[in-house]
């Protein structure tokens, strides 16, 4: 079943702010469709008695105490940033958003 | 007023709008919890830190970092749900809300989607109308947990706004602070009272959250923010109109004004035969109007999916009941109790509540002030001074200071008139009441109190003379002493008047 269309990929690319040309869109639509198809096969073996899961281990209520621990220094926090200014992460102007 | 919108000739005002259209509301309130650490990591939540001093691999979304939920935040959320008469879900999960915007370094916000922790509650509120008090039940759809975003600073551009900005600077100290979102079901049947109902709901909610001690609920500082959804339908049509969502309305008064503004705007569009567009709008504090923001993204655009890095929250009944046992007195019950304890007339109680003065009056009374004095000082003089300055009375003076002034009145050390001057001094920033009294020589035995009033009247009538005395011209005091003697019918002790006058003028 062709679940992912070229338009779907274009829409996702727009949401993710990734610029893609026509051949990339065609290629990815095909590839993502294959991946989804492969994953969909799991549904064939999962019966009604198997609940959808979001975590590999059946645990619940794992919480931590409300305690403050030291944070990174601003220098450490910013050390991987492509650009920075005034101890802040510097990002290009944000288009299409208010 | 450069952005005045020309009004059409058949412009409807609010009363005309609600005579033709039925407003329907939906309210979303975001509350920052007051936990010490963030929602999913141990960074501090303290307000006002230097940029990016409260971040770590988890809240920066660095590869491989694993979040763990703050247990206190879960308990606070369950408490909120219980106080709002919600069912607590036996099984609840976090979800990723995916969007690409630099206020979240992870490129998603950890939130809850189809499995929120609290559902189906209600909050009863009361508003004052010309036909007497009216009760409304606001039904709650859900209460869910999520996290706050970072702060953007748009640089370049003429106005500091995003349009024309060359780049943005991000501070992630706030990213990951626990946030609870409280969403109402559709609130209908309010008719013309929609603005008051919206305000009363947010006000009652704020009181409840404050009584639970789970948040600072400071709307002006953003720890409580309200999104107001409004739609209109023709009266008795039984249909629902298209809604607009006005974001980040940050005071009770603004909530009321935002509803009024949207009812007027939408009704006039409909009258003109136009369609209402489903969109996000921004509230303009100065005009009470709204302006369009970005068009609403559809829910599926966020591509929610269960958060694989966090395990489900499944509170058992033991945990829930233990929390329920700690619920404090309901604010509405507390108001009824205080009203009886202080013997407050209906109308005055309404004024106290509407002015948001109940807490400060209670504190003032707990510090020893007679209830009737505490009420009348806060509602009277202090509110008057606050109105003059267009600020909240509680920001002008503290209950401790008011209680101190009242205790001096109760002891006979201050007359009401002198006390008023002390209060004005405190508000003007001259220090604590005792300091103001010392500086201005206001603390006097009752005889002196009357003399001081006469002396001040004489100074006000002859400011130049007073200035000369301040400048060292002591003999000039004769003119003012004479005026005081005249004002007091010759009964005052002239030597005492002289002494008080010279001291008051710094001689």
Interface residues (C-beta under 8 A of the other chain):
Chain A: X15 X16 X17 X52 X54 X55 X57 X59 X60 X61 X62 X63 X64 X65 X66 X67 X68 X69 X71 X72 X73 X74 X77 X78 X80 X85 X86 X87 X88 X89 X90 X91 X92 X93 X94 X96 X97 X98
Chain B: X35 X36 X37 X42 X43 X44 X50 X51 X52 X53 X54 X55 X56 X57 X60 X62 X68 X69 X70 X71 X72 X73 X74 X91 X93 X98 X99 X100 X101 X102 X105 X152 X153 X154 X156 X162 X165 X166 X167 X168 X169 X170 X171 X172 X280 X282 X293 X294 X301 X303 X305 X306 X307 X308 X310 X311 X312 X313 X314 X315
